[in-house]
Amino acid sequence: MKLAVIGVGYVGLVTGTCFAELGNDVICVDIDKDKINKLNKGIIPIFEPGLKELVDKNVKENRLKFANNNKEAIEHGDVIFICVGTPPKHDGEADLKYVESAAMEIAKTMDSYKIIVHKSTVPVETGERVKELIQKNIKQGVEFDVVSNPEFLREGSAISDTMGPDRIVIGTDSKKAAEIMKKLYNPIKSPLIVTDIRSAELIKHASNAFLATKISFMNAVSRICESADADVEKVAEGMGYDKRIGRAFLNAGIGYGGFCFPKDVQAFIKIAEKYNYDYKLLKATHQINEDQKIFFVEKVKNAVKDLNGKNIGVLGLAFKPNTDDMRFAPSEDIIPKLQKEGAKIKAYDPEAMERAKSALKIDYCNNPYEAAKDADCLLILTEWNEFKEMDLKKIKSTMKVPLIIDGRNIYNPKEMKKLGFEYLSIGRK
């Protein structure tokens, strides 16, 4: 099929590339000329394992093209994916200005039947808003359909999540559009759900909100475990064998981050308010997540005593491993709080340091051993495999004080004690 993707951010770039890999003819467009120029030179603006190789392959085979010209892409695509950002407003509500702008441009340009698919995470009723905008601005007699097709990719495993998702959701009131979308997704052998647009929009927000709630639930349990001298990982293991619960997203730590969970939880709270429901559970989910970062800072303060003038090494800045995404990363809250106490911070992250430099004024290191050198304390804020495989004896020998405070529970407490570390983690003995 001929496809257009408007917005070449995380979702748009991965979506367009994967559809090209499935044999479709894809044009991706973005208003950011610098981003498009880089992509046309083979420079990928985000870090995602395997993405560059897939982009290079499909550009070479003429199935994937990057352009600044929205008109060219809209005229090309029989199916047009809107993958623009929906950033939070000050009150947490999703800002739809980019979605609406894309819809207006599509309406003014198209002169034949198109399917307009919003893949961005949007509040319920956005599909109707998009349809209304297009109807008001389209040439008379030109037909179109609007579809909600939410994405469920995870940063760090975005390609496999796109090519083999747990489910594909298609929300539309048009049988014609549903059949075309089914055909598009036919090469992907995953369960496919066809529903109304509003339900499709709610599936996305409800899914992310539920996963965020699981994380906050376990972080609350970790606090009880610390007071009760229990092991949160054993508690999670025991819970996870229950098929009704499952083990995924039961890892205690310093809280969730990234652009999806924090934004979508707040947006869902605002959606609930619109429908006169006070979503107290999600408000608590958000608050527990914020409290967990403060709790971690207090753990550091209690262990180091006086932070003023102390050297604190930090391993990991991105909100999760296998990405360079710093959006709403816990490190962006934790590090400034430590600096406020007078701590000197030096940090290392395998991929996120360039992105971190605009937000965090700290010393950046070339490797974890450099971050640990002469440190009064070493913090683990992201669970990169590189940190799990470090030479811990070398780390200990280079530190001023052999104190590690692990916000991601990547080491075994007994083994760390044997190595001579004072080792503190989350919800464990």
BELDAJO-V328995 format. One record per residue. RES is the residue in one small letter. PHI is phi in whole degrees, -180 to 180 (999 if undefined). D_FIRST is the distance of its C-alpha to the first C-alpha in Angstrom with 1 decimal. Layout:
RES PHI D_FIRST
RES PHI D_FIRST
This chain:
m 999 0.0
k -94 3.8
l -124 6.2
a -123 9.9
v -124 12.7
i -100 16.2
g 104 18.9
v -110 19.1
g -85 21.8
y -59 22.0
v -68 19.3
g -63 16.8
l -67 17.3
v -68 17.1
t -61 14.0
g -61 12.0
t -65 13.6
c -68 13.0
f -67 9.3
a -65 9.4
e -61 12.0
l -82 9.9
g 106 8.0
n -89 5.0
d -99 6.1
v -119 8.3
i -116 11.3
c -106 14.1
v -127 17.0
d -155 20.5
i -74 23.8
d -80 25.6
k -64 25.9
d -63 27.8
k -63 25.1
i -64 22.5
n -60 25.1
k -64 25.8
l -62 22.2
n -70 22.1
k -97 25.3
g 85 24.0
i -97 26.0
i -90 24.5
p -76 26.2
i -129 26.4
f -97 27.8
e -149 25.6
p -52 26.3
g 84 23.7
l -71 21.4
k -59 22.7
e -61 22.2
l -71 18.5
v -63 17.9
d -57 20.0
k -61 18.2
n -78 14.7
v -67 16.2
k -61 18.1
e -90 15.3
n 62 13.6
r -102 10.4
l -133 12.2
k -135 14.2
f -117 16.8
a -147 18.3
n -95 20.9
n -89 19.7
n -61 18.1
k -60 18.0
e -60 15.8
a -68 13.2
i -64 13.5
e -67 13.3
h -72 10.1
g -81 8.1
d -78 7.2
v -120 8.0
i -116 10.9
f -96 12.8
i -92 16.5
c -123 18.0
v -80 21.3
g -72 24.7
t -127 26.9
p -66 30.3
p -75 33.4
k -78 36.0
h -62 39.6
d -92 40.0
g 97 37.0
e -67 34.8
a -71 31.2
d -90 30.8
l -101 27.8
k -62 28.4
y -74 25.3
v -64 23.1
e -66 24.9
s -63 24.7
a -64 20.9
a -62 20.8
m -63 23.3
e -67 21.4
i -61 18.2
a -60 20.5
k -75 22.3
t -98 19.5
m -73 16.9
d -132 17.9
s -148 15.2
y -58 13.8
k -136 12.0
i -106 11.9
i -102 14.0
v -112 14.3
h -95 17.5
k -103 17.5
s -62 20.8
t -77 23.9
v -133 25.4
p -67 28.4
v -57 28.2
e 88 27.8
t -64 25.5
g -57 22.7
e -69 25.3
r -66 26.3
v -63 22.8
k -61 22.6
e -63 26.1
l -63 25.5
i -67 22.5
q -59 24.5
k -73 27.4
n -115 25.7
i -84 23.0
k -66 23.8
q -61 25.4
g 89 23.5
v -85 19.9
e -94 18.4
f -160 16.4
d -134 16.4
v -112 17.2
v -130 16.4
s -100 18.4
n -137 16.7
p -61 19.5
e -95 19.4
f -131 22.1
l -79 22.1
r -110 25.5
e -62 26.4
g 100 27.5
s -139 25.2
a -64 22.0
i -69 19.8
s -65 21.3
d -68 21.2
t -79 17.4
m -82 16.7
g -145 19.4
p -70 20.4
d -63 23.3
r -160 21.3
i -116 18.1
v -112 19.1
i -123 17.2
g -109 19.6
t -162 19.1
d -104 21.4
s -113 18.7
k -64 18.0
k -61 15.0
a -65 13.4
a -61 14.6
e -67 13.1
i -66 9.5
m -66 10.3
k -62 12.1
k -63 9.3
l -60 7.3
y -89 10.8
n -55 11.9
p -66 12.4
i -94 14.7
k -92 18.0
s -125 19.5
p -55 21.2
l -120 19.0
i -112 20.9
v -107 20.0
t -145 22.6
d -73 23.6
i -63 22.6
r -62 26.1
s -65 26.4
a -61 23.1
e -63 24.5
l -73 27.9
i -56 26.5
k -65 25.5
h -65 28.9
a -65 30.9
s -64 29.5
n -65 30.2
a -65 33.6
f -67 34.6
l -64 33.9
a -62 35.9
t -66 38.6
k -61 38.9
i -65 39.4
s -65 42.0
f -57 43.7
m -71 44.2
n -67 45.4
a -67 48.0
v -62 49.0
s -62 49.5
r -67 52.0
i -67 54.0
c -59 53.8
e -63 55.4
s -72 58.2
a -93 58.7
d 60 58.6
a -114 55.7
d -114 52.6
v -63 49.3
e -71 47.3
k -69 49.4
v -62 49.0
a -63 45.2
e -61 45.3
g -63 47.4
m -70 45.2
g -65 42.0
y -70 43.1
d -74 42.9
k -60 39.6
r -73 39.7
i -106 39.7
g 80 38.0
r -84 38.8
a -63 35.8
f 65 36.5
l -110 40.3
n -89 41.2
a -75 43.8
g -176 43.8
i -100 43.9
g 105 41.2
y -82 37.5
g -144 35.8
g 83 32.5
f -85 30.5
c -86 29.4
f -61 32.5
p -60 35.1
k -67 32.9
d -73 31.5
v -63 34.9
q -65 36.4
a -64 33.6
f -68 34.0
i -61 37.8
k -68 37.2
i -61 34.9
a -60 37.7
e -60 40.2
k -60 38.3
y -102 38.7
n 62 42.4
y -122 42.1
d -89 43.9
y -82 41.7
k -64 44.6
l -61 43.0
l -72 40.2
k -63 42.9
a -69 44.8
t -57 41.8
h -63 41.4
q -67 45.1
i -61 45.5
n -63 42.8
e -67 44.7
d -64 48.0
q -64 46.9
k -70 46.5
i -65 50.0
f -60 51.4
f -66 50.2
v -61 51.9
e -64 55.1
k -62 54.9
v -66 54.8
k -60 57.7
n -68 59.8
a -78 59.3
v -88 60.0
k 75 62.6
d -99 62.8
l -80 59.5
n -59 61.1
g 82 60.9
k -81 59.3
n -91 56.6
i -114 53.6
g -90 50.9
v -125 47.4
l -112 44.8
g 102 41.3
l -123 39.9
a -61 36.3
f -70 35.8
k -157 34.6
p -73 34.3
n 65 31.4
t -151 30.4
d -107 32.0
d -75 31.5
m -104 34.8
r -66 33.8
f 56 36.5
a -67 37.6
p -54 41.1
s -58 42.5
e -71 42.2
d -95 44.6
i -70 46.8
i -63 47.6
p -60 48.9
k -66 51.1
l -70 52.6
q -64 53.1
k -63 54.9
e -86 57.4
g 97 58.1
a -72 56.0
k -98 54.9
i -110 51.3
k -129 49.7
a -139 46.3
y -139 43.8
d -140 40.1
p -61 38.0
e -134 35.0
a -97 35.8
m -66 38.9
e -62 37.4
r -68 35.7
a -71 39.0
k -61 41.2
s -75 40.3
a -112 41.6
l -117 44.2
k -93 47.2
i -139 48.3
d -88 49.0
y -104 46.0
c -110 46.7
n -88 45.3
n -163 45.6
p -65 46.9
y -69 50.4
e -66 50.8
a -68 49.9
a -83 52.4
k -60 55.2
d 60 58.3
a -80 56.4
d -80 58.4
c -166 55.4
l -121 51.9
l -108 49.1
i -105 45.9
l -112 43.2
t -140 40.0
e -90 39.8
w -64 38.4
n -59 39.1
e -56 40.9
f -77 43.5
k -69 43.9
e -104 44.7
m -67 47.2
d -80 50.8
l -69 52.5
k -65 56.0
k -67 55.0
i -59 53.7
k -62 57.0
s -68 59.1
t -92 57.5
m -79 57.7
k -72 60.8
v -127 60.6
p -79 58.7
l -118 57.0
i -118 53.4
i -116 51.8
d -102 48.5
g -83 46.1
r -128 43.6
n 54 46.1
i -92 44.9
y -115 48.4
n -86 51.0
p -57 54.0
k -67 56.6
e -66 55.4
m -66 55.3
k -66 58.9
k -61 60.0
l -77 58.6
g 95 60.8
f -88 58.3
e -88 58.8
y -125 55.5
l -119 54.2
s -133 50.9
i -106 49.4
g 71 51.1
r -129 52.7
k -73 56.3
